Amino acid sequence: MNRTDLASTIAQRTGVSVKDANAVIGGFNDVILEAIGRGEKVQLPGLLTIERVDRAARTGRNPRTREEIQIPASKAAKVTVGSKLKAAAKGE
């Protein structure tokens, strides 16, 4: 399902226009990105949790040359799947 399909489905189920559903999806994306950028955790109970995590600096290895390289510390987004989403994936 892509964004167009999602907007159409939301519009049908809620009785709003596709344009309004698209605006809500866009706003949702913006809010999530801003919150994660500030380091806040976003929780949708039963569905998913998104949070920013710190990755420590570490030593890696170039697979081609086998030479050791230093990988700098970084930040990443961590997504944890909720119980309802797990059940849906299992077909329950």
C-alpha positions as CSV (number, residue, x, y, z in Angstrom):
1,M,0.0,0.0,0.0
2,N,1.4,3.4,-1.0
3,R,0.5,6.8,0.3
4,T,-2.2,7.3,-2.4
5,D,-3.8,4.0,-1.5
6,L,-3.6,4.8,2.2
7,A,-5.2,8.3,1.8
8,S,-8.0,6.7,-0.3
9,T,-8.7,4.0,2.3
10,I,-8.7,6.5,5.2
11,A,-11.0,8.8,3.2
12,Q,-13.5,5.9,2.6
13,R,-13.4,4.7,6.2
14,T,-13.8,8.1,7.9
15,G,-16.0,10.0,5.4
16,V,-13.5,12.8,4.8
17,S,-12.1,13.8,1.4
18,V,-9.0,12.2,-0.1
19,K,-7.4,15.7,0.0
20,D,-8.1,16.0,3.7
21,A,-6.8,12.5,4.4
22,N,-3.6,13.3,2.4
23,A,-3.2,16.5,4.5
24,V,-3.5,14.5,7.7
25,I,-0.9,11.9,6.5
26,G,1.5,14.8,5.6
27,G,1.0,16.4,9.0
28,F,1.5,13.0,10.8
29,N,4.8,12.6,8.9
30,D,5.9,16.1,9.9
31,V,5.1,15.6,13.6
32,I,6.9,12.3,13.8
33,L,10.0,13.6,12.1
34,E,10.1,16.7,14.3
35,A,9.6,14.7,17.5
36,I,12.3,12.2,16.7
37,G,14.6,15.0,15.6
38,R,14.2,16.5,19.1
39,G,15.0,13.2,20.7
40,E,11.4,12.5,21.9
41,K,9.8,9.0,21.9
42,V,6.7,8.5,19.8
43,Q,4.3,5.8,21.0
44,L,1.2,4.5,19.3
45,P,0.1,1.8,21.8
46,G,-0.4,-1.6,20.2
47,L,1.0,-0.4,16.9
48,L,4.6,0.8,17.3
49,T,7.1,2.9,19.2
50,I,9.8,5.1,17.5
51,E,12.7,6.5,19.4
52,R,16.1,8.0,18.7
53,V,19.0,6.0,19.9
54,D,22.8,6.7,20.2
55,R,25.2,4.3,18.6
56,A,28.6,4.2,20.1
57,A,31.8,4.5,18.1
58,R,33.3,1.2,17.1
59,T,35.9,-0.5,15.1
60,G,34.8,-2.1,11.9
61,R,36.4,-4.0,9.0
62,N,36.5,-3.1,5.3
63,P,35.2,-6.4,3.7
64,R,37.2,-5.9,0.6
65,T,40.6,-5.2,2.1
66,R,40.0,-6.6,5.6
67,E,41.6,-3.3,6.9
68,E,40.3,-2.1,10.3
69,I,38.4,1.2,10.1
70,Q,36.9,3.4,12.8
71,I,33.2,3.9,12.6
72,P,32.1,7.2,14.4
73,A,29.3,7.5,16.9
74,S,25.9,8.3,15.4
75,K,22.2,8.6,16.1
76,A,19.6,6.3,14.6
77,A,15.8,5.7,14.7
78,K,14.7,2.6,16.4
79,V,11.2,1.2,15.7
80,T,9.7,-1.4,18.0
81,V,6.6,-3.2,16.8
82,G,3.5,-3.3,19.1
83,S,1.4,-6.4,19.9
84,K,-1.5,-5.6,17.6
85,L,0.9,-5.1,14.6
86,K,2.7,-8.4,15.5
87,A,-0.7,-10.2,15.6
88,A,-1.7,-8.7,12.2
89,A,1.6,-9.8,10.7
90,K,0.9,-13.4,11.9
91,G,-2.5,-13.3,10.3
92,E,-4.4,-13.4,13.7
